[in-house]
Amino acid sequence: MTPSNQTTRFLGSLRAVRRFSDRAIADPVLRDILEAGRRTGSSKNTQPWQIVVVRDREMLKRLSELGGFAGYIAAAQVDIVLVMDSANNAFDCGRLAERLMLAAWTHGIGSNIASLFPDENARKAKELLGIPDGRWVRQTVAFGYPADEKATRVSSTPGMGALMPLGRKPLGEFVSWEHYGKRA
Ligand SMILES: Cc1cc2nc3c(=O)[nH]c(=O)nc-3n(C[C@H](O)[C@H](O)[C@H](O)COP(=O)(O)O)c2cc1C
């Protein structure tokens, strides 16, 4: 029996939420999430990032058109565009995204990553938001209180459910012990 505690169960409960309610995210709550994000560790503490917080409905709609599976940004309360110094910072970008998502989840706020692609769409997003050419933008994270209980359990972007396997590999397939492929 694996011992778990409230916090590890909480970490495991983070899911992609793509369907949001109309409830606004209060400013102090948003700032708390941003503050947690700001404290994320990075390679050599270079902090190769800035973020653009988008709340304007029109801009959210425009961003939602810039990814193959980004439509749900249109109904988010907030979308945070992760602006990295370069494409070499993709790992740091992932860490930052997860930190923001977990911080939001502590407030009961759901979120999901939306990728801007192809490159032309990422370029358009940069143009819309005035992000300098040299910066690397690929991921955004959309936030909002879940529309209902189901929003935390199933993919709700039309057409995505079938593409998206639910659940996770069992620990036995995830972990090798001491040597790759050694299962026990
Ligand atoms: C690098 C990366 C890119 C992603 N891009 C998208 C995306 O463009 N659209 C989307 O709806 N979800 C995107 N996701 C979210 C994944 O689909 C989600 O994390 C995965 O399906 C697990 O969801 P679950 O935690 O609800 O099981 C992305 C996740 C990662 C890590």
PDBQT file of the ligand as one rigid body, heavy atoms in Angstrom, charges set to zero:
ROOT
HETATM    1  C1  LIG A 201       3.403  20.545 -23.851  1.00  0.00    +0.000 C 
HETATM    2  C2  LIG A 201       1.899  20.437 -23.727  1.00  0.00    +0.000 A 
HETATM    3  C3  LIG A 201       1.089  20.982 -24.700  1.00  0.00    +0.000 A 
HETATM    4  C4  LIG A 201      -0.311  20.911 -24.588  1.00  0.00    +0.000 A 
HETATM    5  N1  LIG A 201      -1.083  21.509 -25.537  1.00  0.00    +0.000 NA
HETATM    6  C5  LIG A 201      -2.421  21.442 -25.413  1.00  0.00    +0.000 A 
HETATM    7  C6  LIG A 201      -3.267  22.097 -26.373  1.00  0.00    +0.000 A 
HETATM    8  O1  LIG A 201      -2.806  22.742 -27.316  1.00  0.00    +0.000 OA
HETATM    9  N2  LIG A 201      -4.607  22.010 -26.196  1.00  0.00    +0.000 N 
HETATM   10  C7  LIG A 201      -5.170  21.312 -25.159  1.00  0.00    +0.000 A 
HETATM   11  O2  LIG A 201      -6.389  21.279 -25.058  1.00  0.00    +0.000 OA
HETATM   12  N3  LIG A 201      -4.400  20.691 -24.238  1.00  0.00    +0.000 NA
HETATM   13  C8  LIG A 201      -3.055  20.748 -24.348  1.00  0.00    +0.000 A 
HETATM   14  N4  LIG A 201      -2.271  20.149 -23.398  1.00  0.00    +0.000 N 
HETATM   15  C9  LIG A 201      -2.897  19.466 -22.252  1.00  0.00    +0.000 C 
HETATM   16  C10 LIG A 201      -2.872  17.944 -22.376  1.00  0.00    +0.000 C 
HETATM   17  O3  LIG A 201      -3.791  17.538 -23.358  1.00  0.00    +0.000 OA
HETATM   18  C11 LIG A 201      -3.222  17.365 -21.007  1.00  0.00    +0.000 C 
HETATM   19  O4  LIG A 201      -2.203  17.719 -20.101  1.00  0.00    +0.000 OA
HETATM   20  C12 LIG A 201      -3.323  15.841 -21.048  1.00  0.00    +0.000 C 
HETATM   21  O5  LIG A 201      -4.304  15.424 -21.954  1.00  0.00    +0.000 OA
HETATM   22  C13 LIG A 201      -3.663  15.283 -19.664  1.00  0.00    +0.000 C 
HETATM   23  O6  LIG A 201      -4.908  15.789 -19.258  1.00  0.00    +0.000 OA
HETATM   24  P1  LIG A 201      -5.555  15.331 -17.870  1.00  0.00    +0.000 P 
HETATM   25  O7  LIG A 201      -4.623  15.790 -16.783  1.00  0.00    +0.000 OA
HETATM   26  O8  LIG A 201      -6.885  15.998 -17.772  1.00  0.00    +0.000 OA
HETATM   27  O9  LIG A 201      -5.650  13.837 -17.909  1.00  0.00    +0.000 OA
HETATM   28  C14 LIG A 201      -0.887  20.239 -23.489  1.00  0.00    +0.000 A 
HETATM   29  C15 LIG A 201      -0.059  19.691 -22.493  1.00  0.00    +0.000 A 
HETATM   30  C16 LIG A 201       1.317  19.803 -22.602  1.00  0.00    +0.000 A 
HETATM   31  C17 LIG A 201       2.183  19.234 -21.498  1.00  0.00    +0.000 C 
ENDROOT
TORSDOF 0
